Amino acid sequence: MAEHNLIEREPVASGAAITALKPPILFAQSQALVAKIEALINEPLITYWNSCSGSICDSDVLGLYGVLRDMPPAQRMSLFIKSDGGSGQASLRMINLLRQHVEHLTVLVPLECASAGTMLALGANAIGMGPLAHLSAVDTSLTHDLSPLDRDNRRVKVSQDELGRAARLFQGDSGWDAANPYSALFQHVHPLVIGAVDRASALSTRLCIEILGYHMADPAKAEAISNTLNSGYPSHSYPITLREACRIGLNAEPLPVAVNRALLELNAVYSEMGQRAMTDFDDRSSHDNSILTIIEGSGRQVFFQQEKDWHYRTEERRWITLNDRSSWRKAEWAGQAVAVSDYPIR
């Protein structure tokens, strides 16, 4: 792959104002790789990529529509996913949108596709996984306004799995009547938090079943896969590799070597675009221009870019944001040049 400038930044003369870092827009390079991959798989390709700071969210549905809207309906299509997760409800909406454009969907996973990313992959007829690829469990944890506090006085996440394990351990180790172990847990975890966690867990199970239903005709199989992903693993980040994905009933298969290598090249281009672009002006103020999410198809790239200032309020001991101009933008061909413009989404 050709060398690229990692960050565009004007030189700063001694005593001059600091110029904010700007990530490169590598549309020409990514389009060449999209075309290469489409030739290898012999079908259209859509990409969905999150940086380490990005996540699946509701506005991504409109971003995806911005790429799909000019594409004709297809019998087959592939979706490249690289994500650490986010909103499962947004994953359902994205699958619903994709299914209105394609009959047979294949998800291509060369790297991580975790949590809500795994939910997104469940909507595909087939999942291609490379040697570095993994899915994950989708059990839910949440931070509630009444969650317990940690040593730094911050609210902690509470999961259904943790509560269930604590209750079972209490029943097993208690030497007295422990018919209701939650009465002891209530001293440490507010009842409303326990109720909220149970509700979130039920939502996660329902989302998986609904997403699988777009292509899986057997409701019992869909429910079994959903239950495994939601409660069958001792860790939310448990890596579900190709072998494990096949074992739990997913239609997973190895990615062809050439396709996997091309996807990793595309990920490298996106990683240059999505690198951290934070400029520190002093010890209490900085500016962030990082790109968090990239969605691309042939001829168009849509991406979400942060553009905001951070300021530390000493008297409150916290960071606040100012001048937030973060927005979706799009890159397209304008003749032989690349045109980047705003893509308003609210």
Contacts in CASP RR format, 6 or more apart in sequence:
PFRMAT RR
TARGET T0000
AUTHOR 0000-0000-0000
METHOD contacts of the structure
MODEL  1
MAEHNLIEREPVASGAAITALKPPILFAQSQALVAKIEALINEPLITYWN
SCSGSICDSDVLGLYGVLRDMPPAQRMSLFIKSDGGSGQASLRMINLLRQ
HVEHLTVLVPLECASAGTMLALGANAIGMGPLAHLSAVDTSLTHDLSPLD
RDNRRVKVSQDELGRAARLFQGDSGWDAANPYSALFQHVHPLVIGAVDRA
SALSTRLCIEILGYHMADPAKAEAISNTLNSGYPSHSYPITLREACRIGL
NAEPLPVAVNRALLELNAVYSEMGQRAMTDFDDRSSHDNSILTIIEGSGR
QVFFQQEKDWHYRTEERRWITLNDRSSWRKAEWAGQAVAVSDYPIR
1 29 0 8 1.000
1 265 0 8 1.000
1 268 0 8 1.000
1 269 0 8 1.000
2 29 0 8 1.000
4 24 0 8 1.000
4 26 0 8 1.000
4 29 0 8 1.000
4 269 0 8 1.000
4 272 0 8 1.000
5 24 0 8 1.000
6 24 0 8 1.000
6 272 0 8 1.000
6 275 0 8 1.000
7 21 0 8 1.000
7 22 0 8 1.000
7 23 0 8 1.000
7 24 0 8 1.000
7 275 0 8 1.000
7 277 0 8 1.000
8 21 0 8 1.000
8 22 0 8 1.000
8 23 0 8 1.000
8 24 0 8 1.000
9 19 0 8 1.000
9 21 0 8 1.000
9 22 0 8 1.000
10 19 0 8 1.000
12 18 0 8 1.000
12 19 0 8 1.000
18 279 0 8 1.000
18 281 0 8 1.000
19 279 0 8 1.000
20 277 0 8 1.000
20 279 0 8 1.000
20 287 0 8 1.000
20 289 0 8 1.000
21 277 0 8 1.000
21 278 0 8 1.000
21 279 0 8 1.000
21 289 0 8 1.000
22 277 0 8 1.000
22 289 0 8 1.000
23 272 0 8 1.000
23 273 0 8 1.000
23 274 0 8 1.000
23 275 0 8 1.000
23 277 0 8 1.000
23 289 0 8 1.000
23 290 0 8 1.000
23 291 0 8 1.000
23 305 0 8 1.000
24 272 0 8 1.000
24 273 0 8 1.000
25 273 0 8 1.000
25 331 0 8 1.000
25 338 0 8 1.000
25 340 0 8 1.000
26 269 0 8 1.000
26 272 0 8 1.000
26 273 0 8 1.000
27 301 0 8 1.000
27 331 0 8 1.000
27 332 0 8 1.000
27 338 0 8 1.000
27 340 0 8 1.000
28 338 0 8 1.000
29 269 0 8 1.000
30 47 0 8 1.000
30 266 0 8 1.000
30 269 0 8 1.000
30 270 0 8 1.000
30 294 0 8 1.000
30 296 0 8 1.000
30 301 0 8 1.000
31 296 0 8 1.000
31 298 0 8 1.000
31 299 0 8 1.000
31 301 0 8 1.000
33 262 0 8 1.000
33 265 0 8 1.000
33 266 0 8 1.000
33 269 0 8 1.000
34 45 0 8 1.000
34 47 0 8 1.000
34 266 0 8 1.000
34 296 0 8 1.000
34 297 0 8 1.000
34 298 0 8 1.000
35 298 0 8 1.000
36 262 0 8 1.000
37 45 0 8 1.000
37 78 0 8 1.000
37 80 0 8 1.000
37 259 0 8 1.000
37 262 0 8 1.000
37 263 0 8 1.000
37 266 0 8 1.000
38 44 0 8 1.000
38 45 0 8 1.000
38 298 0 8 1.000
40 256 0 8 1.000
40 258 0 8 1.000
40 259 0 8 1.000
40 262 0 8 1.000
41 78 0 8 1.000
41 106 0 8 1.000
41 108 0 8 1.000
41 259 0 8 1.000
43 74 0 8 1.000
43 76 0 8 1.000
43 77 0 8 1.000
43 78 0 8 1.000
43 106 0 8 1.000
44 71 0 8 1.000
44 74 0 8 1.000
44 76 0 8 1.000
44 77 0 8 1.000
44 78 0 8 1.000
44 297 0 8 1.000
44 298 0 8 1.000
45 77 0 8 1.000
45 78 0 8 1.000
45 79 0 8 1.000
45 80 0 8 1.000
45 108 0 8 1.000
45 297 0 8 1.000
45 298 0 8 1.000
46 64 0 8 1.000
46 67 0 8 1.000
46 68 0 8 1.000
46 77 0 8 1.000
46 78 0 8 1.000
46 79 0 8 1.000
46 80 0 8 1.000
46 98 0 8 1.000
46 295 0 8 1.000
46 296 0 8 1.000
46 297 0 8 1.000
47 79 0 8 1.000
47 80 0 8 1.000
47 266 0 8 1.000
47 270 0 8 1.000
47 294 0 8 1.000
47 295 0 8 1.000
47 296 0 8 1.000
47 297 0 8 1.000
48 60 0 8 1.000
48 64 0 8 1.000
48 79 0 8 1.000
48 80 0 8 1.000
48 81 0 8 1.000
48 82 0 8 1.000
48 83 0 8 1.000
48 94 0 8 1.000
48 120 0 8 1.000
48 293 0 8 1.000
48 294 0 8 1.000
48 295 0 8 1.000
49 80 0 8 1.000
49 81 0 8 1.000
49 82 0 8 1.000
49 83 0 8 1.000
49 267 0 8 1.000
49 270 0 8 1.000
49 293 0 8 1.000
49 294 0 8 1.000
49 295 0 8 1.000
49 296 0 8 1.000
50 56 0 8 1.000
50 82 0 8 1.000
50 83 0 8 1.000
50 84 0 8 1.000
50 85 0 8 1.000
50 292 0 8 1.000
50 293 0 8 1.000
51 271 0 8 1.000
51 274 0 8 1.000
51 275 0 8 1.000
51 290 0 8 1.000
51 291 0 8 1.000
51 292 0 8 1.000
51 293 0 8 1.000
52 84 0 8 1.000
53 276 0 8 1.000
53 290 0 8 1.000
53 292 0 8 1.000
54 84 0 8 1.000
54 292 0 8 1.000
54 293 0 8 1.000
55 83 0 8 1.000
55 84 0 8 1.000
55 85 0 8 1.000
55 86 0 8 1.000
55 87 0 8 1.000
55 116 0 8 1.000
55 292 0 8 1.000
56 83 0 8 1.000
56 85 0 8 1.000
56 86 0 8 1.000
56 87 0 8 1.000
56 88 0 8 1.000
56 90 0 8 1.000
56 91 0 8 1.000
56 94 0 8 1.000
56 116 0 8 1.000
56 117 0 8 1.000
56 120 0 8 1.000
57 86 0 8 1.000
57 87 0 8 1.000
57 90 0 8 1.000
58 87 0 8 1.000
58 89 0 8 1.000
58 90 0 8 1.000
58 93 0 8 1.000
59 304 0 8 1.000
59 328 0 8 1.000
59 345 0 8 1.000
60 90 0 8 1.000
60 94 0 8 1.000
60 293 0 8 1.000
60 295 0 8 1.000
60 304 0 8 1.000
61 90 0 8 1.000
61 93 0 8 1.000
61 94 0 8 1.000
61 97 0 8 1.000
62 328 0 8 1.000
62 345 0 8 1.000
63 295 0 8 1.000
63 302 0 8 1.000
63 328 0 8 1.000
63 343 0 8 1.000
63 345 0 8 1.000
64 94 0 8 1.000
64 97 0 8 1.000
64 98 0 8 1.000
64 295 0 8 1.000
64 302 0 8 1.000
65 97 0 8 1.000
66 295 0 8 1.000
66 300 0 8 1.000
66 302 0 8 1.000
66 330 0 8 1.000
66 343 0 8 1.000
67 295 0 8 1.000
67 296 0 8 1.000
67 297 0 8 1.000
67 300 0 8 1.000
67 301 0 8 1.000
67 302 0 8 1.000
68 97 0 8 1.000
68 98 0 8 1.000
68 101 0 8 1.000
70 300 0 8 1.000
71 101 0 8 1.000
71 297 0 8 1.000
71 298 0 8 1.000
73 100 0 8 1.000
73 101 0 8 1.000
73 102 0 8 1.000
74 101 0 8 1.000
74 102 0 8 1.000
74 103 0 8 1.000
75 102 0 8 1.000
75 103 0 8 1.000
75 104 0 8 1.000
76 102 0 8 1.000
76 103 0 8 1.000
76 104 0 8 1.000
76 105 0 8 1.000
76 106 0 8 1.000
77 98 0 8 1.000
77 101 0 8 1.000
77 102 0 8 1.000
77 104 0 8 1.000
77 105 0 8 1.000
77 106 0 8 1.000
78 105 0 8 1.000
78 106 0 8 1.000
78 107 0 8 1.000
78 108 0 8 1.000
79 98 0 8 1.000
79 105 0 8 1.000
79 106 0 8 1.000
79 107 0 8 1.000
79 108 0 8 1.000
79 120 0 8 1.000
79 124 0 8 1.000
80 107 0 8 1.000
80 108 0 8 1.000
80 110 0 8 1.000
80 263 0 8 1.000
80 266 0 8 1.000
81 107 0 8 1.000
81 108 0 8 1.000
81 109 0 8 1.000
81 113 0 8 1.000
81 117 0 8 1.000
81 120 0 8 1.000
81 121 0 8 1.000
82 109 0 8 1.000
82 110 0 8 1.000
82 111 0 8 1.000
82 112 0 8 1.000
82 113 0 8 1.000
82 267 0 8 1.000
82 270 0 8 1.000
83 112 0 8 1.000
83 113 0 8 1.000
83 114 0 8 1.000
83 116 0 8 1.000
83 117 0 8 1.000
83 120 0 8 1.000
84 112 0 8 1.000
84 114 0 8 1.000
84 115 0 8 1.000
84 117 0 8 1.000
85 114 0 8 1.000
85 115 0 8 1.000
85 116 0 8 1.000
85 117 0 8 1.000
85 118 0 8 1.000
86 115 0 8 1.000
86 116 0 8 1.000
86 117 0 8 1.000
87 116 0 8 1.000
88 116 0 8 1.000
88 119 0 8 1.000
88 204 0 8 1.000
88 207 0 8 1.000
89 203 0 8 1.000
89 207 0 8 1.000
90 116 0 8 1.000
91 116 0 8 1.000
91 117 0 8 1.000
91 119 0 8 1.000
91 120 0 8 1.000
91 207 0 8 1.000
91 211 0 8 1.000
92 119 0 8 1.000
92 207 0 8 1.000
92 210 0 8 1.000
92 211 0 8 1.000
94 120 0 8 1.000
95 120 0 8 1.000
95 122 0 8 1.000
95 123 0 8 1.000
95 211 0 8 1.000
95 214 0 8 1.000
96 214 0 8 1.000
98 105 0 8 1.000
99 105 0 8 1.000
99 123 0 8 1.000
99 214 0 8 1.000
104 125 0 8 1.000
104 126 0 8 1.000
105 123 0 8 1.000
105 124 0 8 1.000
105 125 0 8 1.000
105 215 0 8 1.000
106 124 0 8 1.000
106 125 0 8 1.000
106 126 0 8 1.000
106 127 0 8 1.000
106 128 0 8 1.000
107 113 0 8 1.000
107 120 0 8 1.000
107 121 0 8 1.000
107 123 0 8 1.000
107 124 0 8 1.000
107 126 0 8 1.000
107 127 0 8 1.000
107 128 0 8 1.000
108 128 0 8 1.000
108 255 0 8 1.000
108 259 0 8 1.000
108 263 0 8 1.000
109 121 0 8 1.000
109 127 0 8 1.000
109 128 0 8 1.000
109 129 0 8 1.000
109 130 0 8 1.000
109 133 0 8 1.000
109 134 0 8 1.000
109 135 0 8 1.000
109 255 0 8 1.000
110 130 0 8 1.000
110 132 0 8 1.000
110 133 0 8 1.000
110 255 0 8 1.000
110 260 0 8 1.000
110 263 0 8 1.000
110 264 0 8 1.000
110 267 0 8 1.000
111 132 0 8 1.000
111 133 0 8 1.000
111 264 0 8 1.000
111 267 0 8 1.000
112 133 0 8 1.000
112 134 0 8 1.000
112 136 0 8 1.000
113 120 0 8 1.000
113 121 0 8 1.000
113 133 0 8 1.000
113 134 0 8 1.000
113 135 0 8 1.000
113 136 0 8 1.000
114 134 0 8 1.000
114 135 0 8 1.000
114 136 0 8 1.000
114 237 0 8 1.000
115 136 0 8 1.000
115 137 0 8 1.000
115 138 0 8 1.000
115 236 0 8 1.000
116 138 0 8 1.000
117 135 0 8 1.000
118 135 0 8 1.000
118 136 0 8 1.000
118 137 0 8 1.000
118 138 0 8 1.000
118 229 0 8 1.000
118 240 0 8 1.000
119 138 0 8 1.000
119 207 0 8 1.000
119 208 0 8 1.000
119 211 0 8 1.000
120 211 0 8 1.000
121 127 0 8 1.000
121 135 0 8 1.000
122 208 0 8 1.000
122 211 0 8 1.000
122 212 0 8 1.000
122 225 0 8 1.000
122 250 0 8 1.000
123 211 0 8 1.000
123 212 0 8 1.000
123 213 0 8 1.000
123 214 0 8 1.000
123 215 0 8 1.000
124 215 0 8 1.000
125 215 0 8 1.000
125 251 0 8 1.000
126 251 0 8 1.000
126 252 0 8 1.000
126 253 0 8 1.000
127 135 0 8 1.000
127 245 0 8 1.000
127 250 0 8 1.000
127 251 0 8 1.000
127 252 0 8 1.000
127 253 0 8 1.000
128 252 0 8 1.000
128 253 0 8 1.000
128 254 0 8 1.000
128 255 0 8 1.000
129 135 0 8 1.000
129 241 0 8 1.000
129 242 0 8 1.000
129 245 0 8 1.000
129 252 0 8 1.000
129 253 0 8 1.000
129 254 0 8 1.000
129 255 0 8 1.000
130 242 0 8 1.000
130 254 0 8 1.000
130 255 0 8 1.000
130 260 0 8 1.000
131 260 0 8 1.000
132 264 0 8 1.000
133 241 0 8 1.000
133 242 0 8 1.000
133 255 0 8 1.000
134 239 0 8 1.000
134 240 0 8 1.000
134 241 0 8 1.000
135 239 0 8 1.000
135 240 0 8 1.000
135 245 0 8 1.000
136 236 0 8 1.000
136 237 0 8 1.000
136 238 0 8 1.000
136 239 0 8 1.000
136 240 0 8 1.000
137 229 0 8 1.000
137 230 0 8 1.000
137 232 0 8 1.000
137 233 0 8 1.000
137 235 0 8 1.000
137 236 0 8 1.000
137 237 0 8 1.000
137 238 0 8 1.000
137 240 0 8 1.000
138 204 0 8 1.000
138 208 0 8 1.000
138 229 0 8 1.000
138 230 0 8 1.000
138 236 0 8 1.000
139 159 0 8 1.000
139 160 0 8 1.000
139 161 0 8 1.000
139 201 0 8 1.000
139 204 0 8 1.000
139 229 0 8 1.000
139 230 0 8 1.000
139 231 0 8 1.000
139 233 0 8 1.000
139 236 0 8 1.000
140 159 0 8 1.000
140 160 0 8 1.000
140 197 0 8 1.000
140 200 0 8 1.000
140 201 0 8 1.000
140 203 0 8 1.000
140 204 0 8 1.000
140 230 0 8 1.000
141 157 0 8 1.000
141 158 0 8 1.000
141 159 0 8 1.000
141 160 0 8 1.000
141 162 0 8 1.000
141 197 0 8 1.000
141 236 0 8 1.000
142 157 0 8 1.000
142 158 0 8 1.000
142 159 0 8 1.000
142 196 0 8 1.000
142 197 0 8 1.000
142 200 0 8 1.000
143 155 0 8 1.000
143 156 0 8 1.000
143 157 0 8 1.000
143 158 0 8 1.000
144 155 0 8 1.000
144 158 0 8 1.000
144 190 0 8 1.000
144 192 0 8 1.000
144 193 0 8 1.000
144 196 0 8 1.000
144 197 0 8 1.000
145 155 0 8 1.000
146 190 0 8 1.000
146 192 0 8 1.000
146 193 0 8 1.000
147 155 0 8 1.000
147 156 0 8 1.000
147 157 0 8 1.000
147 158 0 8 1.000
147 189 0 8 1.000
147 190 0 8 1.000
147 193 0 8 1.000
148 155 0 8 1.000
148 156 0 8 1.000
148 158 0 8 1.000
148 188 0 8 1.000
148 189 0 8 1.000
149 155 0 8 1.000
149 156 0 8 1.000
150 156 0 8 1.000
158 189 0 8 1.000
158 193 0 8 1.000
158 194 0 8 1.000
158 197 0 8 1.000
159 197 0 8 1.000
159 236 0 8 1.000
160 197 0 8 1.000
160 198 0 8 1.000
160 200 0 8 1.000
160 201 0 8 1.000
160 231 0 8 1.000
161 231 0 8 1.000
161 234 0 8 1.000
161 236 0 8 1.000
163 185 0 8 1.000
163 189 0 8 1.000
163 194 0 8 1.000
163 197 0 8 1.000
166 181 0 8 1.000
166 185 0 8 1.000
167 181 0 8 1.000
167 182 0 8 1.000
167 185 0 8 1.000
168 181 0 8 1.000
170 178 0 8 1.000
170 181 0 8 1.000
170 184 0 8 1.000
170 185 0 8 1.000
171 178 0 8 1.000
171 181 0 8 1.000
172 178 0 8 1.000
174 181 0 8 1.000
178 184 0 8 1.000
182 191 0 8 1.000
182 194 0 8 1.000
185 194 0 8 1.000
186 194 0 8 1.000
201 230 0 8 1.000
204 230 0 8 1.000
205 226 0 8 1.000
205 227 0 8 1.000
205 230 0 8 1.000
208 222 0 8 1.000
208 225 0 8 1.000
208 226 0 8 1.000
208 229 0 8 1.000
208 230 0 8 1.000
209 219 0 8 1.000
209 222 0 8 1.000
209 223 0 8 1.000
209 226 0 8 1.000
212 222 0 8 1.000
212 225 0 8 1.000
212 226 0 8 1.000
213 219 0 8 1.000
213 222 0 8 1.000
216 222 0 8 1.000
221 249 0 8 1.000
225 248 0 8 1.000
225 249 0 8 1.000
225 250 0 8 1.000
228 248 0 8 1.000
229 248 0 8 1.000
233 240 0 8 1.000
240 248 0 8 1.000
242 252 0 8 1.000
242 253 0 8 1.000
242 254 0 8 1.000
245 252 0 8 1.000
246 252 0 8 1.000
255 263 0 8 1.000
270 294 0 8 1.000
273 291 0 8 1.000
273 294 0 8 1.000
273 303 0 8 1.000
274 290 0 8 1.000
274 291 0 8 1.000
274 292 0 8 1.000
274 294 0 8 1.000
275 290 0 8 1.000
276 290 0 8 1.000
277 288 0 8 1.000
277 289 0 8 1.000
277 290 0 8 1.000
277 291 0 8 1.000
278 286 0 8 1.000
278 287 0 8 1.000
278 288 0 8 1.000
278 289 0 8 1.000
278 290 0 8 1.000
279 286 0 8 1.000
279 287 0 8 1.000
279 288 0 8 1.000
279 289 0 8 1.000
280 286 0 8 1.000
281 287 0 8 1.000
283 312 0 8 1.000
284 311 0 8 1.000
284 312 0 8 1.000
284 314 0 8 1.000
285 309 0 8 1.000
285 310 0 8 1.000
285 311 0 8 1.000
285 312 0 8 1.000
286 309 0 8 1.000
286 310 0 8 1.000
287 308 0 8 1.000
287 309 0 8 1.000
287 310 0 8 1.000
288 306 0 8 1.000
288 307 0 8 1.000
288 308 0 8 1.000
288 309 0 8 1.000
288 310 0 8 1.000
289 305 0 8 1.000
289 306 0 8 1.000
289 307 0 8 1.000
290 305 0 8 1.000
290 306 0 8 1.000
291 303 0 8 1.000
291 304 0 8 1.000
291 305 0 8 1.000
291 306 0 8 1.000
292 304 0 8 1.000
292 305 0 8 1.000
292 306 0 8 1.000
293 303 0 8 1.000
293 304 0 8 1.000
294 301 0 8 1.000
294 302 0 8 1.000
294 303 0 8 1.000
295 301 0 8 1.000
295 302 0 8 1.000
295 303 0 8 1.000
296 302 0 8 1.000
299 332 0 8 1.000
299 333 0 8 1.000
300 330 0 8 1.000
300 331 0 8 1.000
300 332 0 8 1.000
301 330 0 8 1.000
301 331 0 8 1.000
301 332 0 8 1.000
302 328 0 8 1.000
302 329 0 8 1.000
302 330 0 8 1.000
302 331 0 8 1.000
302 343 0 8 1.000
303 328 0 8 1.000
303 329 0 8 1.000
303 330 0 8 1.000
303 331 0 8 1.000
304 326 0 8 1.000
304 327 0 8 1.000
304 328 0 8 1.000
304 329 0 8 1.000
305 326 0 8 1.000
305 327 0 8 1.000
305 328 0 8 1.000
305 329 0 8 1.000
306 326 0 8 1.000
307 324 0 8 1.000
307 325 0 8 1.000
307 326 0 8 1.000
307 327 0 8 1.000
308 321 0 8 1.000
308 322 0 8 1.000
308 323 0 8 1.000
308 324 0 8 1.000
308 325 0 8 1.000
308 326 0 8 1.000
309 321 0 8 1.000
309 322 0 8 1.000
309 323 0 8 1.000
309 324 0 8 1.000
310 319 0 8 1.000
310 320 0 8 1.000
310 321 0 8 1.000
310 322 0 8 1.000
311 319 0 8 1.000
311 320 0 8 1.000
311 321 0 8 1.000
311 322 0 8 1.000
312 318 0 8 1.000
312 319 0 8 1.000
312 320 0 8 1.000
313 319 0 8 1.000
313 320 0 8 1.000
327 342 0 8 1.000
327 343 0 8 1.000
327 344 0 8 1.000
327 345 0 8 1.000
328 342 0 8 1.000
328 343 0 8 1.000
328 344 0 8 1.000
328 345 0 8 1.000
329 340 0 8 1.000
329 341 0 8 1.000
329 342 0 8 1.000
329 343 0 8 1.000
330 340 0 8 1.000
330 341 0 8 1.000
330 342 0 8 1.000
330 343 0 8 1.000
331 338 0 8 1.000
331 339 0 8 1.000
331 340 0 8 1.000
332 338 0 8 1.000
332 339 0 8 1.000
332 341 0 8 1.000
333 339 0 8 1.000
END
